[in-house]
């Protein structure tokens, strides 16, 4: 393996906090810690505790005074983090959001070019970085042809080529299949074997990363995870042994202390609400991604669509939801679901869809429309012509059940990833559709919000709703006693 050398960075926080410009509450506050050069740290906390805010602060991408208010100090090698961007590399949870250029080599070189590194040196670094993360593809390979796991390794290579002293991984495996998760973990392992980069990883689930890290830092608050500083810090074994039950109660995923699963369905699945026969699906006309699909979505049941990245799971979900036309074959809605709108969901109006099929996209940002959380929940019910009293009643109930009530007046874009996911689920439920299609419904959730969200979905199932869950989280399939529909490259 090619060695890629970098001087590991030291991190110091002294009473540091950040408040978004549109928020009254602080995203996190009073964080004080020191991370020595070369340490490997897992940063934990409940959903909304401020973990991603901390990572963005360290990466220097939170913005200036117009974006929010900071207090205290956040230092890298003794200098303000915002002035040390060349020392840090940040890898986010969404593989697609980090791909910038059309070819692999150009994408890895992009950061180095921005740093003004000489051309010959850039391409030496590109080769070394790709070797270090084990991404063995031609430099001219189209980035759009890479799998999710390969795109995350590409993002790692782009950060590594800049020779960061501090590597920040913010839930880098959240949207990956199990194979992709292992690919990324092994790429980080190779990276750490090649250099002494300081590493900070944010993940809700510990098991994948425990073999690589030597320290756990937990931020948040025992009561509500609202971000009031460091609540546990030390070697992973010591922290989990001494604080495991307390951390689990606060929402941290602790090995051996899993969240509770709801009871099995009380009755057998009901009638087919949407049925597909020999269905082919495509995002772009003429570019079929999966074909020959036979699927039944039944009332009072959960259909789990599983399989590796890139096989068309999300495309199938959007087709079942009436948002993409079938590329071929047949997709028919029952009379009970259509209620006079006709048998083809793709021909229904947006208002007809509201009470029939609700959809939660994989990327929450793709469906956020309002300037406050409360107004986001009101969009669907208002479109149905409901009274202000009924709209408020539905919104308030969902805000409370999904732990979003304290964020009712917040801008949705300032929420954490897990909070945005719960908001989009709530917005879909506000119109009370008979069928619900959810793409990765549990990503970004801590153990407590995962349990509560799964319990709510089980209630919907038992009340007769039909649920479709596109997911890599196999615990979701088991917890909801779902019917498996597994896709592969031959679908």
N, C-alpha and C positions, 0 to 999 in steps of 0.2 A: 504493500500500500504506500502511496505517496504521502510523505509527511507534510502537513500544512501547519506552520508554526504561527502562533499568536501569543501575545503577552496577556495573561488572564487579568481581568479587571476586578477591582474591589468596589463593593457597593455599600453605601452608608445612607440610612434614612434617619433623620432626627425630627421627631414630631411632625412628620410629613402628612399632608392631606390634600384632597382635591374636591372642589365643588363645581359641578357644571353650571354654566351661566344661567340656564333656565330652571335650576333646581334650588329649593330652599335647603334641603338636606345635603350633607356632605356624602360623596360617594364612598370615601373612607377618610379616616382622621386619626391623628396621633399615632402614626406608625413609626416606630423606632427599631432599627436593626442594623447589624453589620454582617456582610457576607464577604468572606475572605477570598482572595484570588484563587481560582481553581476549584472552589466548592461546587457541589452539585445539589441544588435545592429544589424540593417540591413545594410549591406554594398552594396551600389549601384554604378552603373557606366555603361557607354556604353560598348558594346562588344570590348574587347581588351584594356580596360582601366587599367588592371592590378589587378583586384579583386582576381583572383585565385593565382596570384603571391604573393599577400599580405597574403593570407591564408596559402600558402605553406611556406612563410617566418616565419609566426607565429608558424607553426607546426614544424619548424626546418628541413624541407625536401628539401630545395632548392639546397643543395650540397655545396661543398667547392669552393676554388678559381678556380679549373679547370672547374667548371660548370658555373661560371659567376662572376660578380663584384657587390659588395654591397657598399653602402655609407650611412652615418648616423648611427643611432642606432634604433634597434627594440628590446624592452625589455619586459620580463614577470616577474612581481614581482621584477623588478630592475636588473634582470640577462639577458644576451643575450638569445634571443629566441632559437637559435641553441643549447644552453646548457640546455634548459628547457623542453626537449621532454616529460618527465614524467608528466608535468603539463598540457599538451594539448592533446585533442582528435580531430581527423580530420575525417569527413565523406564526401565522394565525391559523384558525381552525378550518377555514374554508379553502381548499386547494385552488379552486378556480379564481378566487379573488386576488391571488398573488401572482398569477401568470400575467406578464406584461407584454412580452414580445412573442412573435410567431414561431421562432426556432429555439431549440434548447440552448445552444451555445450563446446566442444573443441574449437570452433571458438571464442566464447565469452571469454574463458579463455586465449587465445593466448597472448594477450597484457600483462596480469598480469604475465604470466610465464616469459615473457621477462624482466619484471621489478624485477624478483626474489622474488615475494611475496610467502609466505609459502602456501603449498598446501591446507590446511584446510581453510585458509582465502580466497584463490582463489575461491573455490566453494561456499563459503558464498556470495562472491561478484557476482558470476555468477547468482545465484538465485535471489539476490536483483536487479541486473541490468535487467534481463529478466522481473521481476515483474514491475519494474519502467517504462519500455517501453511498457508493455502490450503484450508481445510476449509469449502467453500461449501454448507452444509446448513442447514435451518431449526433454530432453537433448540429446537423441540419434537420434532425427529426422535428416534425411539427409538434409544438407543445399541445395542440388540441388532440393529438393522437395518444397522449399519455393517460394512464389510469390515474385514479385519485391518489393512490399510494405513491406512484411515480411523480405526480405533481408536487406532493409534499416533500419528496426527496429533492426535487428540482428547487423548491423554495429554500430548503436547507443548504443546498449547494450554492445558491445565490448569496445567502447570508455568509456562508463559510468563505467564499471567494473574497469577501471584503476583509477577511482576517479579523473578525470581531473579538474583542476581549471578553465580551458578555453575550451569550446566546440566550434569547428569550423565546420560549415555546408556549403559546397560549392555546391550550386545548388542540394540539396539532392533529389528533386522531379522531376528533368528534364526529366527522362525517364519513369515516372510512369503514370498509368491511374488515372483518377480523384479519384477513391476510394483509390488507393495507396497514393496519395497526402495527403488526409485527414488522413489516417493511420499514416503517418510519422509526420504530424503536431501535431496530438493528442499525439503521443509518446513523442515528444519534450515537449509538454505542461505538460504531466505527470512528465517528468524528472525535469522540472523547478519547479513543485510543490513539488518535493521530496528534492531538494537541491538548493543552491544559486550559481550554476555554472555561470560564465560569459559566455555569448553566443554571437557569431558573425555568422550571416547568410548571405550568398551571394545568391541572387535570382534576376532574371530580373523582375519577376512579384511580386507585392507587396501584393496583396489582401490576399493571404493565410497567410502571416506572420504578417501583421499589428496588429492583436489582441494580439500577444505575445511579441512585442518589445516595447521598450520605447525610442529608439533613432535611427535616420537615419544618416548615414555618406555617402556622395557621393564623389567618387574620379574620376578624369578625367580632361577634358578640354572642355570648351564651344564649341570650334571650331571642334575638331576631336576626342575627347575621348582618347587622346594619353597618359594620365596618368601624369599629372603635379601637383598632390597634391589634397588636400581636397577642394572641391568647394561648399559644403553645409554640415551643421552639426547641428542637433538639434532634438527636439521632432518631431515625424512624422507629426502631424497635422500642426505644424508651418512651417516645411520645405516644405511640399507640398503646403501649402497656399501661401507662399512667393516666392517659386522657381519653382512651378509646371510647368509653361509654358516653362521656360528656360531649366528645366531638360528634359521635353518631347522633346524639339528641339534637345537636345544633345543625345537622344536615350533612356532615362530612361522610363520604363513603369510606367506611372502615372495614377492612377485611374481617370476615367472621361475624359481622353485625349487619346483615342485609336488611333492607326495608321489607315491611310486611306486604304480602300479596293479598288481593281481595279474594273473596269466596268464588268458587266456580259458578258458571251460569246456573240459574235456578230452573231453566227450561231449555228445551232443544231449539235450534235455530228455526226461524219462521220462513215465510215465503221469500223467493228470490226477488229482490228489488231491481237489480241490474244484472243482466246475463250477457256474457260475451262468448261467441263461437268463432273459432278459427280467426281470431282477431290479430291484426298486425298494427303496430303503433310506430309513430314517427314524430319527432319534433319539427322537422322540416319536410315539406312535401317531397316525395320521391326518395327520401333517405330513411328507409325502414330500419329500426333498431331491434325489433323483436317481432316474431310472427308465430302463427299457429297456436294462439293462446285461448284456452277455454277457462273461463272464470265465472263464478257465481258469487254475488254479494247478497247475503241473506239478512233479513231483519232479525234483530236480537242476537247478532253474532259479530265476531271480529275476524276479518281476513287479513293475515299478515303477509305482505309481499317482501320476500327476502332474496338475497343473492349478492354476488360481488359488485363492486363499482363498475358502472359503464354498461350494464346489460339491459337497461331500459326500465328499471323499476319506477323511477319518478315519471317517466313518459307514460307508462301504463296507468299510474295513479291519476295523472292529469286527464288521460283519455276516459277513464271510468268516471271522473268528476264532471265530464261534459265540457272541458276546457280545451281539448284538442280533438280534432276529428279522427275517427279510425282511418288508418292507412288502407286497410282491407278488412274483410270479414264483417261480422255483425255485432252490434252493441245495442241492446234493447232494454229500455226501462219498463217496468211493470205498470199496469194501470194504477195500482195502489200508490206508487211513487209519483208517476207523472201527473195524476189528478187532472187529466184533460189537456195537458201541455203537449201531448204527443209522445211517441215511443223513443225518440232520438234526443238524448240530453244535449248534444252539440247544437241543436236547433233551439234550445230554450233560451229565453232572455235572461239577463243577469238577475232581474227581479224574480223570475220563476225559479232560478237556481237557489235563491236565498233560503227558501223553506224546504227545498228538496235535497240538494247536495251542497254541503259546505266543504271548503278546501283549506288546508293549512299547508302553505308552500314550504319547501326545504329551507329557503332563505327568508327569515322573517321580514327583512328590509324590503323584499319585493312586494309586500302587501300592506305596508304601513302608509296611511293616508292623512291622518289627522295630526294636529299639533299638541294634543294631550292624550294621555291614556284613556281618560273617561270619554272623550269625544270619539276616539277610535272605536270603542265598544258601541257607540250610538249610531254609527254609520248605517249598518245593516237594518236595525229596527226602524230607524227613521225612514229608510227607503221603502219599508213595508207600510208606512203610514201609521205606525203605532203612536199612542199618546205619550206626551212627555212623562207622565206618571209611570206608565208601563216601561218605557225606555229606561228610566232611572231605576226602577225595581230590578229589571234584568241586569243592568250594568253593575249595580251595587252588589248583588248576589255573586256575580262572577268575579268582581274585584276582590271580595272577601275570600272566596273559596280558593282562588289562585294566588293569594298573598300579594296582590297588587294594589290593595286599598291605600297604602301609604304613598303610592306613586300616581294616584288618580290625576293630579294636575301636572305631572311631569311630561316632558317631550318624549315620545316613544323612542326616538333615536339616541337618547341618553341612557336608556336601560341597558343592563347587561344582556349577554346573549341568551341566557336562560330566562330572564324576565321577558325579553322580546318574544321568545317562543311561547311562554304562557299567555302573553297578550294576544298573539295571533290565534291560539286555541280558543281563548275567551271570545274573540271577535267572531269566530266561526260559530260558536255555540249561541251567540246572542240572538240569532234568528231561528234557533231551534229546528235545524234541518233534520229530516228523517235519516239521512245518510251523511257520513262524514269521512272525508279522505284526508289523512294526516301523513305528511312526509317527514320522517324522523321526529316524531312528536316529543321525544324525551331528551333531545340533545341539550347540553348545557345545564341540566337539572342536578341539584344536589340530591342526596338520598331522601330527604324529607319532602321536597317538592315533587320528586319522582313518584314517591308513594302516594301523595295526594292527587297528582294528575292521573295516575293509573287507576286509583279508586274512583275518580270522577268518570273516566272512560268506561269502567266496569258498570257503573250506575246507568250510563246511557245505553249500554248494551242490554242490561236487564230491563230497561224501560222500553225496549223494542227497536232502538236505533240500529242501523247497520254501520259498522266501522271498518274502514280500510286503513291499515297502518303500513306504510313503507318504512322499513326499519332495518338497521344493523344490530340493534339492541335486542338480543335474543331473550333477555329477561322480560321484555315487553310481551313477546309471543307467549312465554310460559305463564306470566302473571295474568294475562287476559284470556288464557285458554283458547288462543286463536287457532284458526285453521291456517296451515302453512300453504303458501303458494311460492315455491322457490324457482327463481329464474336463473338461467345460466347462459353462456355464450351461444348455445344452440337453440335458445328459445325463439 
